[in-house]
């Protein structure tokens, strides 16, 4: 399968896009008339490239699929031209859905399903057809990893179907749109020509933020014999009804096990909040996240709660089903919630269909406030939300006729605090020492999730080694212990001993020690002059970082130089302060640093200011303490 086809498929919503794959074909007849002149001309225009896509097309039509109702048939075709010898190792054997054309004379000779080495100016032509539910039409991406000569999305819809389209991502001015009518159908075409290769950007949740693409969706259609239209999307209300259809009828039958377990867990609970807390803790501590690929509806339909409880595993929808069913047994009303993670850059005022969502949680209202319950986390305390949901719109499915859009709050930097206290001792050219690191908020919960997912000790060792890493690549954690309570805010702490070889530089009797063993924000500079998409910081939450490094001055040494303190930053972005202090009596030098990161991302108009701060900080990181002695 060609890279373009793989890229296109990868972009599609996994949660129930592909209803069934149908026959894969190669349009041989249409390709038999390939002429060298056309492709030689294209190769000449793109002589600086190794390979290009001459055509990337997707054609969507609507038809009754196996008598099961109306579905969308999407046929995708990709034609690739291999211009230079460096591109030829990509194909060694034709795949079942690929035809290879080798230049011969003024024409091309076609090969399929047989081994044939590619030659310069060879062409591969790949096509496949998939079936999609009407609520999950595939998005089409005009930019690819290689330049695209011509990209086309064609949607052929019957007159009794009303379509909507969202054009988004990067520079959409390259996309041209036309609408025509033919044989009782409305034909929507979106085209782009000479699209440059898409440069992948780092530090962005997904390429949906910068790759120009079109998302088609069905607003309404009139089924055969119906007297009125069936409305699917185009408004929050229509989208709500469509989404509610996937949960309607869940958990209506009484289940004795669920009832007994819910009542057992909440026995003597004195408030609604405590009931929710106990059931939340039980699901969090006992269920394993796992999808059920054998279920054709696993992407959108939650299992019945009793089924999930019997096998003690499920996906996000299954956990939500359990929350809803068990809370209902103890008199607490819970609701299903559909939401998109930060992988989805869309909002309800842009589009109203399944492309908005890739996650499901539950919600309850306690003391007048919405509290969201996410069974996919094993450490996060109740009342908090995953970091990749911050700022996202939650669609609470209150009833068949009512929904409520609530924005997930963003946790302030003051609630995500990382404190790191390091002591260091000189041992010739290396340093040894101890670390006490304490994490609250997302830092603690992320650590807990990472360790929970690893069963083998060496895997946990790698996580701690990476988390505590400092100085240089010769840093080694010698031993450590992790403490994380199972209740409350679930803060985490690590005690460790370490060695760091080759860190002290010596010139005659002077010993140079850079106490900046930790260098927060050091590598966050935006070095892409043409970048027009926001730079998302890692980790993906606002935070406060407090660090102290205490250097024990060895006997026989005196302090020759201590760097000056520094302070800087921008309150709208992030700030830093650096302070050195020498205690002659205790014979210690203490470096104290504090950072407050007040944003999740740096917008393009903030790049210059952000880079200026990073450069200032990195200059400070080069400062060293000088000890003169033996």
C-alpha positions in Angstrom: 0.0 0.0 0.0 1.4 3.4 -0.9 2.3 6.0 1.7 -0.5 8.3 0.6 -3.1 5.7 1.1 -1.7 4.8 4.5 -1.7 8.5 5.5 -5.3 9.0 4.3 -6.5 5.9 6.2 -4.6 6.9 9.3 -6.4 10.2 9.5 -9.8 8.6 9.6 -11.8 8.3 12.8 -11.1 4.7 14.1 -14.1 4.8 16.3 -16.4 3.1 13.7 -15.6 4.7 10.5 -15.1 1.6 8.4 -18.2 -0.4 8.5 -17.0 -3.0 6.0 -14.3 -3.2 3.4 -15.6 -4.1 0.0 -13.8 -5.2 -3.1 -10.4 -3.6 -3.9 -10.0 -2.9 -7.6 -7.5 -1.3 -10.0 -8.8 0.9 -12.7 -6.7 -0.7 -15.4 -8.8 0.3 -18.4 -8.5 3.9 -17.4 -4.8 3.7 -17.1 -3.9 1.8 -20.2 -3.6 5.0 -22.2 -0.8 6.4 -20.1 1.5 8.4 -22.3 5.1 9.2 -21.6 4.8 12.8 -22.7 2.5 13.8 -19.9 4.5 12.1 -17.1 7.9 13.2 -18.5 6.6 16.8 -18.4 5.5 16.4 -14.8 8.9 14.8 -13.9 10.7 17.7 -15.4 8.6 20.2 -13.4 9.5 18.4 -10.2 13.1 17.5 -11.1 14.2 18.4 -7.5 12.0 15.7 -6.0 12.6 12.0 -5.7 8.9 11.1 -6.0 5.5 12.8 -6.1 1.8 12.1 -6.1 0.4 13.0 -9.5 -3.1 12.4 -8.3 -4.8 11.8 -4.9 -8.6 11.5 -5.3 -11.5 10.4 -3.2 -15.0 9.8 -4.5 -17.9 9.4 -2.1 -21.3 8.0 -3.2 -24.3 6.9 -1.3 -26.0 3.5 -1.7 -27.9 0.9 0.2 -25.4 -1.5 1.6 -26.5 -5.1 1.8 -30.0 -4.1 2.5 -29.0 -2.5 5.8 -29.8 1.0 4.9 -27.9 3.9 3.4 -24.1 4.0 3.6 -21.3 6.0 2.0 -19.0 4.3 -0.4 -15.6 6.0 -0.5 -13.2 5.1 -3.3 -9.7 6.4 -2.9 -7.1 6.4 -5.7 -3.4 7.4 -5.4 -1.1 7.7 -8.4 2.6 8.1 -7.6 5.5 9.0 -10.0 9.0 7.9 -9.0 11.3 10.5 -10.4 14.8 9.6 -9.2 16.7 6.4 -8.4 16.6 7.2 -4.7 12.9 6.6 -4.6 12.9 3.2 -6.2 13.5 1.0 -3.1 9.9 1.8 -1.9 8.4 -0.9 -3.9 9.7 -4.4 -4.5 6.4 -6.2 -5.3 3.1 -5.0 -6.4 0.4 -5.2 -3.6 -3.0 -6.7 -4.4 -4.5 -3.3 -4.9 -1.6 -1.7 -6.8 -0.7 -1.6 -10.4 2.8 -0.8 -11.5 3.5 0.9 -14.8 7.0 0.8 -16.3 8.0 3.2 -19.1 8.5 1.5 -22.5 9.0 3.6 -25.6 6.3 6.2 -25.7 3.9 4.4 -23.4 3.8 2.4 -20.2 3.6 -1.4 -19.6 1.3 -2.5 -16.8 2.2 -5.1 -14.1 0.1 -6.3 -11.3 0.5 -8.9 -8.5 3.9 -9.9 -9.8 7.4 -8.9 -8.7 8.9 -6.2 -10.8 11.6 -3.8 -9.9 10.7 -0.1 -10.4 12.6 2.1 -12.8 13.0 5.8 -13.0 9.7 7.5 -14.0 7.7 4.4 -13.1 4.1 4.9 -11.8 2.2 3.1 -9.2 -1.6 3.3 -9.1 -3.5 2.2 -5.9 -7.2 2.2 -5.3 -9.5 0.9 -2.6 -13.1 1.2 -1.6 -14.5 1.3 2.0 -18.0 1.7 3.4 -18.9 4.3 6.0 -21.8 5.0 8.2 -23.5 8.3 7.3 -22.4 9.9 10.6 -18.7 9.2 10.0 -17.8 10.3 6.5 -14.0 10.4 6.1 -12.1 13.6 6.0 -9.9 14.3 2.9 -6.4 15.7 3.2 -5.0 17.7 0.3 -1.4 17.8 1.5 0.7 14.7 1.8 4.3 13.8 2.7 5.2 14.3 -1.0 4.1 17.1 -3.4 0.7 16.5 -4.9 0.1 17.6 -8.5 -3.7 17.2 -8.3 -5.9 16.4 -5.3 -9.7 16.0 -5.6 -12.5 15.2 -3.2 -15.8 14.5 -5.0 -19.0 13.9 -3.2 -22.0 12.7 -5.2 -25.2 13.1 -3.2 -28.8 12.6 -4.2 -31.0 15.6 -4.3 -32.9 14.6 -1.2 -29.7 14.7 0.8 -28.4 18.0 2.3 -24.6 18.1 2.8 -22.3 20.3 4.8 -18.6 20.7 4.6 -16.0 22.1 6.9 -12.8 23.3 5.2 -10.1 23.7 7.8 -6.4 23.1 8.7 -3.5 25.3 7.6 -3.7 27.3 4.4 -7.1 26.4 3.0 -6.9 29.0 0.2 -5.4 26.4 -2.1 -8.8 24.5 -2.0 -11.2 25.4 -4.8 -14.9 24.4 -4.6 -17.6 23.8 -7.2 -21.2 22.4 -7.2 -22.9 21.0 -10.2 -26.1 18.9 -10.8 -26.2 15.8 -13.0 -28.6 12.9 -13.4 -30.6 13.9 -10.3 -27.5 14.1 -8.1 -25.6 17.1 -6.6 -21.9 16.8 -7.2 -19.6 18.7 -4.8 -16.0 18.9 -5.9 -13.0 20.2 -3.9 -9.7 20.5 -5.7 -6.2 21.7 -5.2 -3.3 21.7 -7.6 0.5 21.8 -7.1 0.3 21.3 -3.3 3.7 21.3 -1.7 4.9 18.4 0.4 3.5 18.9 3.9 6.2 19.5 6.5 5.4 17.8 9.8 5.5 20.1 12.8 6.7 19.1 16.2 4.9 20.0 19.4 1.4 20.0 18.0 -1.3 17.5 19.1 -2.1 16.2 15.6 -1.6 17.2 12.0 -5.3 18.1 11.8 -4.1 21.5 13.1 -2.0 22.3 10.0 -2.9 20.0 7.1 -5.6 21.6 4.9 -8.6 19.2 4.8 -12.3 18.9 4.1 -14.7 17.1 6.4 -18.0 16.3 4.6 -21.1 15.5 6.6 -24.7 14.7 6.1 -27.0 17.3 7.5 -30.3 15.5 6.5 -31.7 13.1 4.0 -35.1 11.6 3.2 -35.2 7.8 3.3 -37.2 6.1 0.6 -40.9 6.3 1.4 -40.5 8.7 4.3 -42.6 11.9 4.5 -40.0 14.0 6.2 -36.3 14.4 6.3 -34.1 12.5 8.8 -31.9 15.2 10.4 -28.4 14.0 11.3 -26.2 17.0 11.9 -25.8 20.7 11.1 -26.8 21.9 14.6 -25.9 21.0 18.2 -29.5 19.7 18.6 -29.3 17.4 15.6 -25.9 16.1 16.5 -27.1 15.4 20.0 -30.0 13.3 18.8 -27.6 11.3 16.6 -25.1 10.7 19.3 -27.9 9.8 21.8 -29.0 7.1 19.5 -25.8 5.1 20.3 -26.6 5.1 24.1 -30.3 4.8 23.9 -31.6 1.6 25.5 -28.4 0.9 27.5 -28.8 -0.7 30.9 -32.6 -0.8 30.9 -32.8 -4.3 32.3 -32.3 -4.9 36.0 -29.1 -6.7 36.9 -28.9 -8.1 40.5 -25.1 -8.2 40.6 -24.8 -4.5 39.7 -27.4 -3.5 42.2 -25.8 -5.5 45.0 -22.3 -4.3 44.2 -23.4 -0.6 44.0 -25.2 -0.8 47.3 -22.4 -2.7 49.0 -19.9 0.0 47.9 -22.0 2.9 49.1 -23.2 1.4 52.4 -23.2 4.0 55.1 -22.2 6.7 52.6 -23.5 10.0 54.0 -23.7 12.1 50.9 -24.2 11.9 47.1 -20.6 12.9 46.6 -19.3 10.0 48.8 -21.5 7.6 46.8 -19.9 8.8 43.6 -16.5 8.7 45.1 -16.7 5.1 46.2 -18.0 3.8 42.9 -15.4 5.9 41.0 -12.6 4.4 43.1 -13.9 0.9 42.6 -14.0 1.3 38.8 -10.7 3.0 38.7 -9.0 0.3 40.8 -10.5 -2.8 39.3 -11.1 -2.3 35.6 -8.6 -2.6 32.8 -8.8 -0.6 29.6 -9.2 -2.8 26.6 -11.2 -2.6 23.4 -13.3 -5.3 22.0 -12.4 -5.5 18.2 -14.7 -8.5 17.7 -17.7 -6.2 18.4 -18.6 -4.4 15.1 -20.0 -1.5 17.1 -17.1 -1.2 19.6 -16.2 2.3 18.3 -19.4 4.0 19.2 -21.8 1.8 21.2 -21.1 1.1 24.9 -21.6 -2.4 26.2 -24.2 -3.2 28.7 -22.8 -2.5 32.2 -23.4 -6.1 33.4 -21.3 -7.4 30.6 -18.5 -5.1 31.4 -18.6 -5.9 35.1 -18.5 -9.7 34.4 -15.2 -9.4 32.5 -13.8 -6.4 34.3 -12.4 -4.7 31.2 -13.6 -2.3 28.6 -13.0 1.0 26.7 -14.0 4.5 27.6 -17.6 4.0 26.6 -17.8 0.8 28.7 -16.5 2.5 31.8 -19.1 5.2 31.3 -21.8 2.6 31.0 -20.7 1.1 34.4 -20.7 4.6 36.0 -24.2 5.3 34.7 -25.7 2.0 35.7 -24.2 1.7 39.2 -24.9 5.3 40.2 -28.5 4.9 39.0 -28.8 2.0 41.4 -28.0 4.2 44.4 -30.1 7.2 43.4 -27.5 9.4 41.7 -28.3 10.6 38.2 -25.3 10.2 35.8 -25.0 11.1 32.1 -23.0 10.0 29.2 -20.6 12.6 27.8 -19.0 12.7 24.3 -15.9 14.8 24.0 -12.9 15.3 21.8 -9.3 15.1 23.1 -6.8 17.8 22.0 -6.1 15.6 19.0 -9.3 17.2 17.7 -8.9 20.9 16.9 -12.6 21.4 16.3 -15.4 23.1 18.2 -19.2 22.9 18.2 -19.5 26.3 16.4 -17.5 24.9 13.5 -19.0 21.5 13.0 -21.6 19.3 14.6 -21.0 15.6 14.0 -18.9 12.7 15.1 -15.6 14.3 13.9 -15.8 16.3 17.1 -15.4 13.3 19.4 -12.9 10.6 20.1 -13.7 9.9 23.8 -16.6 9.2 26.2 -16.8 9.9 29.9 -19.7 10.3 32.4 -20.9 13.3 34.3 -22.8 13.9 37.6 -24.0 17.2 39.1 -22.8 17.6 42.7 -23.5 20.7 44.7 -24.5 22.6 41.5 -21.3 21.8 39.7 -20.6 19.3 36.9 -18.2 16.6 37.9 -16.8 14.3 35.1 -15.9 10.7 35.7 -13.2 9.1 33.4 -12.7 5.4 33.9 -9.6 5.2 31.7 -7.4 6.8 34.4 -6.1 4.7 37.3 -4.6 7.4 39.4 -6.4 10.8 38.8 -8.5 11.8 41.7 -12.2 12.3 41.2 -13.2 15.8 40.2 -10.2 16.3 37.9 -9.9 15.8 34.2 -7.2 14.4 31.9 -4.8 17.0 30.7 -5.6 16.3 27.0 -9.2 17.3 27.8 -8.4 20.8 29.2 -10.3 23.5 27.3 -12.3 21.0 25.3 -16.1 21.1 25.0 -17.9 18.3 26.7 -21.3 17.4 25.2 -23.4 16.1 28.1 -26.2 13.9 26.8 -28.8 14.9 29.4 -31.8 13.2 27.7 -33.0 12.3 24.2 -34.1 15.9 23.6 -31.6 17.8 25.7 -27.8 18.2 25.8 -25.5 20.6 27.5 -22.1 21.9 26.3 -19.7 22.5 29.1 -16.1 23.5 28.7 -13.6 21.4 30.7 -11.6 23.9 32.9 -7.8 24.3 32.5 -5.9 23.7 35.7 -3.8 26.8 36.8 -0.1 26.5 37.2 -0.5 26.7 41.0 -2.2 23.3 41.1 0.5 21.5 39.1 3.7 21.9 41.2 7.0 20.1 40.8 9.5 20.5 43.6 13.0 19.1 43.1 15.7 19.3 45.8 19.1 18.1 44.8 22.3 17.8 46.9 25.6 17.3 45.1 29.1 16.3 46.3 32.3 16.5 44.3 34.2 13.3 43.7 37.1 14.2 41.4 35.4 14.8 38.0 32.1 13.4 38.9 29.4 14.3 41.3 27.3 12.2 43.6 24.2 13.2 45.5 20.6 12.8 46.4 17.3 13.9 45.0 13.9 14.4 46.6 11.3 15.2 43.9 7.7 15.9 44.8 4.9 16.2 42.3 1.3 17.5 42.7 -1.4 17.6 40.0 -0.8 16.3 36.5 2.9 15.5 37.2 2.0 13.2 40.0 -0.9 11.5 38.1 1.1 11.0 34.9 3.9 9.3 37.0 1.3 7.1 38.6 -0.2 6.2 35.2 3.2 5.4 33.7 4.2 3.1 36.6 0.7 1.5 36.7 1.1 0.5 33.1 4.5 -1.2 33.7 4.6 -4.5 35.5 8.3 -5.3 35.2 10.7 -3.5 37.5 13.2 -2.7 34.8 10.5 -0.8 32.9 9.7 1.2 36.0 13.4 1.9 36.4 13.6 3.4 32.9 10.7 5.7 33.7 12.3 7.0 36.9 15.7 7.3 35.2 14.2 9.4 32.4 12.1 11.5 34.7 15.0 12.4 37.1 17.6 12.7 34.3 19.9 15.7 34.7 23.3 17.0 33.9 24.3 14.8 31.0 23.8 11.4 29.5 26.1 9.8 32.2 23.5 10.4 34.9 22.6 7.2 36.7 20.0 6.6 39.4 21.6 4.2 41.8 18.5 3.5 43.9 15.1 5.1 44.5 11.8 4.8 46.1 8.4 6.1 44.9 5.6 7.1 47.2 2.1 7.8 46.0 -1.0 7.7 48.3 -4.1 6.0 47.0 -6.4 8.6 48.2 -6.7 12.4 48.4 -4.9 14.4 45.7 -2.6 11.5 45.1 0.6 13.6 45.1 3.8 11.6 44.3 7.4 11.8 45.5 10.6 10.1 44.7 13.7 9.7 46.8 16.9 8.8 44.9 20.6 8.6 45.0 22.6 9.3 41.8 26.0 9.6 40.2 27.0 11.9 37.3 30.4 11.1 35.7 32.5 13.6 33.9 30.6 16.6 35.0 33.2 18.7 36.8 35.7 20.5 34.6 39.2 21.2 36.1 41.8 23.6 35.0 44.9 23.5 37.2 43.5 24.2 40.7 40.1 25.6 39.5 37.1 23.3 39.5 34.1 24.5 37.4 30.7 23.2 38.5 27.6 24.1 36.6 24.9 23.8 39.2 22.2 24.0 36.5 21.8 20.2 36.4 18.2 20.8 35.6 17.4 23.1 32.6 13.7 23.7 32.4 12.5 25.2 29.1 16.0 24.7 27.6 14.8 23.0 24.4 11.5 24.8 23.9 12.8 27.3 21.3 10.7 27.5 18.2 13.3 27.2 15.3 10.9 27.0 12.4 10.8 30.5 10.7 7.9 29.6 8.4 5.8 28.0 11.2 2.3 29.3 11.3 0.8 26.8 13.8 1.0 27.1 17.6 3.8 25.4 19.4 2.3 23.3 22.2 4.5 23.0 25.3 5.4 19.7 26.9 4.3 18.6 29.4 0.8 19.6 28.2 -0.3 21.5 31.3 0.4 24.8 33.1 2.8 24.3 35.9 5.0 25.7 38.7 8.5 24.3 39.0 10.6 24.9 42.1 14.2 23.6 42.1 17.0 23.8 44.6 20.5 22.5 44.1 22.8 22.5 47.1 26.5 22.0 46.5 28.6 20.9 49.5 32.0 22.7 49.2 34.8 20.2 50.0 37.3 20.9 52.8 40.3 22.6 51.5 38.4 24.4 48.7 37.3 28.0 48.6 34.7 29.7 46.5 36.3 31.8 43.7 33.2 32.7 41.7 29.4 32.6 42.1 27.2 33.7 39.2 24.8 36.6 39.7 21.1 36.0 40.3 18.7 36.6 37.4 15.0 37.1 36.9 12.9 37.5 33.8 9.9 36.4 31.7 6.5 37.5 30.6 3.5 36.9 32.9 1.3 36.1 29.8 3.7 33.3 28.9 6.1 32.1 31.5 8.5 33.5 34.1 11.7 32.5 35.8 13.9 33.5 38.7 17.4 32.2 39.5 19.2 32.9 42.8 22.6 31.8 44.1 23.5 32.0 47.8 26.7 31.0 49.6 26.6 30.0 53.3 30.2 30.2 54.5 29.4 28.6 57.9 27.6 25.6 56.4 30.1 25.6 53.5 27.2 25.2 51.0 26.2 27.0 47.8 22.5 26.9 47.0 20.9 27.5 43.7 17.2 28.3 43.8 15.1 28.4 40.7 11.4 28.9 40.1 9.4 28.8 36.9 5.8 29.5 36.3 4.4 28.4 33.0 1.0 30.1 32.4 0.2 28.8 28.9 -0.4 25.5 27.2 0.9 26.8 23.9 2.9 29.5 22.2 1.0 31.2 19.4 2.8 32.3 16.2 2.6 36.0 17.2 4.3 35.1 20.5 7.2 33.1 19.0 9.7 36.1 19.1 9.0 36.9 22.7 9.1 33.2 23.7 12.4 32.7 21.9 13.9 35.8 23.5 13.1 34.3 26.9 14.5 30.9 26.1 17.8 32.6 24.8 18.1 34.6 28.0 17.5 31.5 30.1 20.0 29.4 28.2 22.6 32.0 28.7 22.1 31.7 32.4 22.4 27.9 32.2 26.0 28.3 31.0 27.0 30.0 34.2 29.3 28.0 36.5 30.5 28.1 40.1 34.3 28.1 40.4 35.9 26.3 43.4 39.7 26.7 43.9 41.5 24.1 45.9 43.5 21.0 45.5 
